[in-house]
Every structure is written in structure tokens, then in C-alpha cells.
Amino acid sequence: MEKQKLPNATAVLILGILSILTCCCWGIIGLVLGIVALMLAKKDTALYIENPELYEGYSNINTGRVLAIIGIVLSAIYFIINIYMYAVMGEEGIKDFQQNLIEKLKQQEEVE
């Protein structure tokens, strides 16, 4: 009997990668994608443990799960930083900070 691929192995891997890539989108998108990837990985891991001789692609599940955990951690850190920045500086302070940063970059370009 030929081994079948785990149903969500590719999806978990892709969601894990996307959770890392989207961690800087206010942290929310990366969190959601990482959590979904972990849920799918848990489901497929249970399926694999029941009948390991019937399925292949478990390495994709493990890789996707690790990437999802990394994406969740990075997204959570970025999300907490954003909340802290708004709590401490407010929206006006963040805009001023961005304008000052842009001005400094323009000054560096003029010097070079």
C-alpha cells in the first residue's frame, strides 16, 4: 500500500513561513497565521501518530510547527512593542519620531 501525504502538511509549512514573513504587520497577522499553523499541525500529528505507516510528510509538519512558533514569538514581540509605543508616545509622538527619522536620513543622503 502506498503512503499518503498528510492532509495539511504543505499548508502548515506555508502558514509557518507566512507567519514569520508577516510578523511586522502590526504583529496580528503573524499571530493568526502561526496559531492556525499550530492547530493544523496538532491535528496532523495526531493523525500520523495513530497510523505512521500510512502517512508521509511528517518532516513538513515538524518544520512548519517550528516556523509557526518562531513566527508567533516574533509577532508577539512586535505587537507588544507597538502597544508600548502607543501607550508611551501616543500617535502624535510616533509621527514626530518618524518625521525626525526621515529628516535625519535626508541629511545623511545630502552629506554623501
Secondary structure by P-SEA (a helix, b strand, c coil): ccccccccaaaaaaaaaaaaaaccccaaaaaaaaaaaaaaaaaaaaaaaaccccccaaaaaaaaaaaaaaaaaaaaaaaaaaaaaaacccaaaaaaaaaaaaaaaaaaaaac
